[in-house]
Amino acid sequence: MPWDLPLVTAGEPGSDLTAGQDGATIRRTVLPGGVRVLSETMPGLRSVTMGAWVGVGSRDETSGHLGSTHFLEHLLFKGTPTRSAMDIAESFDAVGGEANAATGKEHTCYYARVLDADLPMAVDVVADMVTSATIDPAELEVERGVILEELAMDNDDPTDVAHEEFARAVLGDHELGRPIGGTPQSIQDVPRDAVYEHYRAHYAPETLVVAAAGGVDHDALCAQVTAALGRGGWDLDPDRAPRARRSDSAPLVPGGPVSLDLHRGVEQANVIVGTTGLSATDDRRFALSILNAVLGGGMSSRLFQEIREKRGLAYSTYSFASGFAETGTFGLYAGCAPGRVDELTELLGAELDRLAADGITQAELDRSVGQHVGGLALGLEDSGSRMNRLGRFELVHGRVADVDEAIANIRSVTVDDVADLAADLASRPRSTVRVAPFEGR
């Protein structure tokens, strides 16, 4: 599926927007307090996936609060004045449902999947967590240990290390360059008061988006959300509007290239070569989706064919792109035997240069468009994917997704569009991160 898709302008605050797609209905309402509620009704589906999206991520942490976002992802499940951690867990287990959370650089989502009849319960529990988390000091200390173990586990995965260090290399000292999960030092140091301050500063009606997809009735969902947030003590001021989406008016200025070799006692070298990418709202993001697919988006991609099929140099190879409010990252990845790490590094850079010099063929463009259209359709068979699109796109674009518009924009990309973008990306300062057993070389 493309990493970003276009959207159709949503209604004004307090209004609804209805659109049809394969029998599904998308609606959007802004409640008092600036809370946004989006739903996509999928006929015939008995399950519902709902998510409470908060427009805060790791980039929003200030000095003394680093690591707070990741802490909150854990601690909101640890209890409220009316529910213990066990109560929260049993609420979903008792109906065969599931609940979880995910933290990003620019947003956090608490989500649940239940039968349609159990949606009121899910809304009530998740709203209680979001509005009324206790942030108990004893529980925080327990989770401090859990998170430190989580970070240690990630540090044992050389692929994760390579990607984290690549983001840091490309984005530098910018707030987006910080690890989403925090560092062992920041998790060790952040006090309970700082976590609580971060929670109260950012978890508010105007930052909240509630999205649901599946067997959901929009009007009933709005009533459930309003009642649940009211029970949580939030001030649903009718004059308050949603918080404006993040500004993309001040793009990050990339620094010089970074070349980083990290020693790890591993069996395989992990290599990433890349640069800054595009913001999530850049008009060229559709061309980037095509470029990404042609270069490293499947078995027919250039990286797969050249590095794996032709040379047998790697088992896993791909390209990737991430977009944020004012910038993004773009990279090429592969893993190989340590003795061939220099050869692989040179080859990854050469493939990016070849793309910039020669562009892509019409056949590659057509194949990539078909890949995107088919992938989009397959992804929308799942209520979780639809909920994710609604919530993420509302926060990023302030608009409701329309699949036909998405497909039209992908199909509008030309060979020249991709060639121009490839030349731009290849001209930017290029960073290389390699994780391998370098000691003794």
C-alpha positions in Angstrom: 0.0 0.0 0.0 1.3 3.5 -0.7 2.8 5.2 2.3 0.5 8.2 1.8 -2.7 8.9 -0.1 -4.7 11.9 -1.1 -7.9 12.9 0.6 -11.0 14.8 -0.1 -11.8 18.0 1.9 -13.9 17.3 4.9 -16.8 19.2 6.3 -16.5 22.3 8.4 -16.5 21.9 12.2 -19.8 20.4 13.4 -20.8 19.0 10.1 -20.8 15.6 8.5 -19.3 14.4 5.2 -20.7 11.3 3.6 -19.1 9.4 0.7 -19.6 6.0 -0.8 -16.9 3.4 -1.6 -17.9 -0.3 -2.4 -21.0 0.1 -0.3 -19.1 1.7 2.6 -20.1 5.0 4.0 -17.6 7.5 5.5 -18.8 10.2 7.8 -17.0 12.9 9.8 -18.4 15.0 12.7 -16.7 17.6 14.9 -18.1 17.4 18.4 -18.1 20.1 21.1 -14.6 20.6 22.4 -13.1 20.1 18.9 -13.2 16.2 19.1 -13.3 14.7 15.6 -15.2 11.5 15.0 -14.8 9.6 11.8 -16.5 6.4 10.8 -16.6 4.1 7.8 -19.6 1.7 7.8 -18.8 -1.6 6.1 -22.0 -3.5 5.3 -22.1 -7.1 6.4 -19.3 -6.8 8.9 -20.0 -7.8 12.5 -16.7 -6.5 13.9 -15.5 -3.0 14.5 -12.0 -1.5 14.9 -12.0 1.8 16.8 -9.0 4.0 17.6 -8.5 7.0 19.8 -5.8 9.0 18.0 -4.0 11.8 19.9 -2.0 14.3 17.9 1.2 14.0 19.9 4.3 11.9 19.3 7.9 11.7 20.3 8.8 14.9 18.4 6.6 16.9 20.9 8.6 16.0 23.9 10.5 18.9 25.5 13.7 18.8 27.6 13.1 16.9 30.8 10.2 15.0 29.3 12.0 12.8 26.8 10.6 9.3 26.8 7.2 10.5 28.1 5.3 9.5 24.9 6.4 5.9 25.1 5.7 5.8 28.8 2.1 6.9 28.2 1.5 4.3 25.6 2.2 1.7 28.4 0.7 3.5 31.4 -2.7 4.3 30.0 -3.4 0.6 30.2 -2.4 0.6 33.9 -5.6 2.0 35.4 -7.9 4.9 36.0 -9.8 5.9 39.2 -12.6 3.6 38.2 -10.8 0.7 36.5 -7.7 -1.3 37.4 -5.3 -2.6 34.8 -7.0 -6.0 35.3 -10.4 -4.4 34.7 -9.2 -3.0 31.4 -7.7 -6.3 30.3 -10.8 -8.3 31.3 -13.2 -5.9 29.6 -11.7 -7.0 26.2 -10.9 -10.6 27.0 -14.4 -11.3 28.2 -15.9 -10.5 24.8 -13.1 -12.0 22.6 -11.8 -8.6 21.7 -8.3 -7.1 21.7 -6.8 -3.7 22.6 -3.4 -2.2 22.0 -1.5 1.0 21.3 1.1 2.4 19.0 3.4 5.5 19.2 4.7 7.4 16.3 6.9 10.5 15.9 3.8 12.7 15.4 0.8 10.8 16.9 -0.3 8.1 19.3 -3.2 5.6 18.8 -5.0 3.5 21.3 -7.2 1.0 19.5 -9.5 -2.0 20.0 -11.2 -4.6 17.8 -14.6 -6.0 19.1 -17.9 -7.2 17.8 -20.3 -4.4 16.8 -22.5 -5.0 19.9 -19.4 -4.4 22.1 -18.4 -1.1 20.6 -20.0 1.0 23.4 -17.9 -0.9 25.9 -14.7 -0.3 23.9 -15.4 3.4 23.5 -16.1 3.7 27.2 -12.9 1.9 28.3 -10.6 3.6 25.8 -12.1 7.0 26.6 -11.6 6.4 30.3 -7.9 5.5 29.6 -7.4 8.6 27.5 -9.1 11.1 29.8 -8.4 9.7 33.3 -5.2 7.7 33.5 -3.8 7.5 37.0 -0.1 7.4 36.1 0.5 5.6 39.4 4.1 6.1 40.6 4.5 2.4 41.4 3.2 1.2 38.1 5.5 3.7 36.4 8.5 2.2 38.0 7.4 -1.3 36.9 6.9 0.0 33.3 10.3 1.7 33.4 11.8 -1.7 33.7 9.6 -3.1 31.0 10.4 -0.3 28.5 14.2 -0.7 29.2 13.9 -4.4 28.4 11.9 -3.5 25.2 14.7 -1.1 24.1 17.3 -3.7 24.9 15.4 -6.2 22.7 15.3 -3.7 19.9 19.0 -3.0 20.3 19.7 -6.7 19.8 18.0 -6.5 16.3 20.6 -5.1 13.9 18.0 -4.2 11.3 16.1 -2.1 13.9 19.4 -0.5 14.9 20.3 0.3 11.3 16.9 2.0 10.7 17.0 4.0 14.0 20.5 5.2 13.3 19.7 6.1 9.7 16.8 8.3 10.9 19.2 10.0 13.4 21.8 10.4 10.7 19.5 12.0 8.1 17.4 14.1 10.5 20.3 15.0 12.9 19.4 17.2 15.9 15.9 17.8 14.6 13.2 16.6 17.0 12.1 14.1 14.4 15.6 12.5 14.6 14.9 11.3 18.2 14.0 7.6 18.7 10.2 7.1 19.1 10.7 4.8 22.1 13.2 7.0 23.8 16.7 6.1 24.8 17.8 4.0 27.8 19.1 7.1 29.4 15.9 9.2 28.8 13.7 6.3 30.0 15.9 5.9 33.1 15.9 9.6 33.9 12.3 10.9 33.2 10.4 11.4 36.5 6.8 10.6 37.0 5.8 14.4 37.3 7.3 15.0 33.8 5.3 12.1 32.3 2.1 13.4 34.0 2.8 17.0 32.8 3.2 15.7 29.2 -0.1 13.8 29.5 -2.1 16.8 30.7 -0.5 19.1 28.2 -1.3 17.1 25.1 -4.3 14.8 25.8 -7.2 17.2 25.3 -10.4 17.3 23.2 -8.9 19.4 20.4 -6.1 16.9 19.8 -8.3 13.8 19.8 -9.6 12.0 16.7 -11.9 9.0 17.3 -12.0 6.7 14.2 -14.0 3.5 13.7 -14.6 1.1 10.8 -16.8 -1.9 10.3 -20.2 -2.5 11.7 -20.6 1.0 13.1 -23.5 3.4 13.3 -22.0 6.9 13.1 -24.7 8.8 15.1 -24.6 6.2 17.8 -20.8 6.4 17.9 -20.9 10.2 18.3 -23.3 9.9 21.2 -21.1 7.2 22.8 -17.9 9.3 22.5 -19.6 12.4 23.8 -20.9 10.6 26.9 -17.7 8.8 27.6 -15.5 11.9 27.4 -18.0 13.7 29.6 -17.7 11.0 32.2 -13.9 11.5 32.0 -14.3 15.1 33.0 -13.2 16.7 29.8 -14.6 20.2 29.1 -16.4 19.8 25.8 -16.6 23.6 25.1 -18.8 24.1 22.0 -16.7 27.1 20.9 -13.4 25.1 20.9 -12.2 24.0 17.4 -9.9 21.1 16.5 -6.2 21.8 16.8 -4.8 22.8 13.4 -2.7 20.2 11.6 1.0 20.5 11.9 2.6 23.2 9.7 4.8 22.2 6.8 5.9 25.7 6.0 9.4 25.3 7.5 11.1 22.4 5.8 14.2 20.8 7.5 17.4 21.9 5.8 19.5 18.7 5.5 23.0 18.8 6.8 26.1 17.1 5.4 26.3 13.4 4.6 26.9 11.0 7.5 28.8 7.7 7.2 28.4 5.5 10.2 29.7 2.0 10.8 28.5 0.3 14.0 30.1 -2.9 15.2 27.8 -5.7 16.3 28.7 -9.4 16.6 26.2 -10.5 14.1 26.2 -13.0 11.2 24.9 -10.5 8.6 25.7 -6.9 7.7 22.8 -4.5 7.5 23.2 -1.6 5.2 21.1 1.5 4.5 21.9 4.2 2.0 19.6 7.2 1.7 18.7 10.8 2.3 15.9 13.1 3.3 12.6 12.4 1.6 9.3 14.3 1.2 6.9 15.7 3.7 3.6 13.8 4.1 1.7 16.6 2.2 4.2 17.2 -0.6 2.4 17.1 -4.0 5.2 14.8 -5.3 4.3 12.0 -2.8 2.4 10.1 -5.5 5.5 10.1 -7.7 7.5 9.0 -4.7 5.2 6.0 -4.2 5.8 5.0 -7.8 9.6 5.5 -7.5 9.7 3.5 -4.3 7.8 0.6 -5.8 10.0 0.5 -8.9 13.2 0.7 -7.0 12.5 -1.6 -4.1 8.8 -2.5 -3.7 8.5 -6.1 -4.6 10.0 -9.1 -6.4 10.0 -7.3 -9.8 11.7 -4.2 -8.3 15.2 -3.2 -9.4 16.8 -3.9 -6.0 15.3 -7.4 -5.8 16.3 -8.3 -9.3 19.8 -6.9 -9.3 20.9 -7.6 -5.7 19.1 -10.9 -5.0 18.1 -12.6 -8.3 21.2 -11.6 -10.4 24.0 -11.4 -7.8 22.8 -13.5 -4.9 24.1 -10.8 -2.6 21.2 -10.5 -0.2 18.1 -12.3 0.9 16.2 -9.1 2.0 16.4 -5.9 0.1 13.9 -3.0 -0.4 13.5 0.7 -0.4 11.4 2.8 2.0 9.9 6.2 2.5 8.5 8.0 5.5 6.8 11.4 5.5 6.3 13.9 8.3 5.0 17.4 8.6 8.0 19.2 7.1 10.3 16.5 5.8 10.8 12.8 5.4 13.3 10.0 4.9 14.1 7.9 1.9 16.4 4.9 1.9 17.6 1.7 0.3 18.2 -1.4 2.6 19.8 -4.8 2.2 21.5 -7.4 4.4 24.5 -9.4 3.2 27.5 -11.5 4.4 30.0 -9.2 6.3 32.7 -9.8 3.8 30.6 -8.2 1.0 29.5 -5.1 2.9 31.6 -2.7 0.8 30.3 -4.2 -2.4 26.7 -4.0 -1.3 27.1 -0.4 -0.1 28.5 0.7 -3.5 25.7 -1.2 -5.3 22.9 0.5 -3.3 24.3 3.9 -4.1 24.7 3.0 -7.8 21.1 1.9 -8.1 19.9 5.2 -6.8 22.3 7.0 -9.2 21.1 4.8 -12.1 17.5 5.7 -11.4 18.3 9.4 -11.4 20.3 9.2 -14.6 18.0 6.9 -16.6 14.6 7.3 -15.0 12.0 4.6 -15.3 10.3 2.9 -18.3 6.7 3.2 -19.2 6.4 -0.6 -18.4 7.7 0.0 -14.9 5.3 2.8 -14.4 2.3 0.8 -15.5 3.3 -2.2 -13.4 3.8 0.1 -10.3 0.4 1.8 -10.8 -1.2 -1.6 -11.0 0.6 -2.7 -7.8 -0.6 0.3 -5.9 -4.2 0.1 -7.1 -4.4 -3.6 -6.3 -2.6 -3.2 -2.9 -5.0 -0.4 -2.0 -8.0 -2.5 -2.7 -6.7 -5.5 -0.8 -5.7 -3.4 2.2 -9.3 -2.0 2.4 -10.7 -5.5 3.0 -9.7 -5.1 6.7 -11.5 -2.9 9.2 -8.3 -2.1 11.0 -6.7 -0.8 7.8 -9.7 1.5 7.1 -9.7 2.8 10.7 -6.0 3.5 10.4 -6.4 5.5 7.2 -9.3 7.5 8.7 -7.4 8.5 11.8 -4.0 9.1 10.4 -5.2 11.1 7.4 -7.4 13.3 9.5 -4.4 14.2 11.7 -2.0 14.7 8.7 -4.4 16.3 6.2 -7.5 17.3 8.1 -9.5 15.5 5.4 -11.4 12.3 4.8 -10.0 9.7 2.4 -11.5 9.0 -0.9 -10.2 5.9 -2.7 -11.2 6.9 -6.2 -9.3 10.2 -5.7 -6.3 8.2 -4.4 -6.3 6.0 -7.5 -6.7 8.9 -9.8 -3.6 10.7 -8.3 -1.5 7.6 -8.6 -2.6 7.1 -12.2 -1.7 10.7 -13.0 2.0 10.2 -12.3 4.2 10.3 -15.4 7.6 8.9 -16.3 8.9 12.5 -16.2 7.5 13.1 -12.7 9.5 10.1 -11.4 12.7 11.1 -13.3 12.6 14.6 -11.9 12.1 13.4 -8.3 14.8 10.7 -8.6 17.2 13.4 -9.8 16.3 15.6 -6.8 16.7 12.8 -4.3 20.0 11.6 -5.7 21.4 15.1 -5.5 20.8 15.5 -1.8 23.4 14.8 0.9 23.5 11.0 1.2 24.1 9.1 4.4 25.2 5.5 4.9 24.6 3.4 8.0 26.1 -0.1 8.3 25.7 -2.5 11.2 28.2 -5.4 11.0 31.0 -7.2 12.7 33.6 -4.5 11.9 36.0 -5.2 14.8 39.3 -6.6 13.6 38.8 -5.6 9.9 
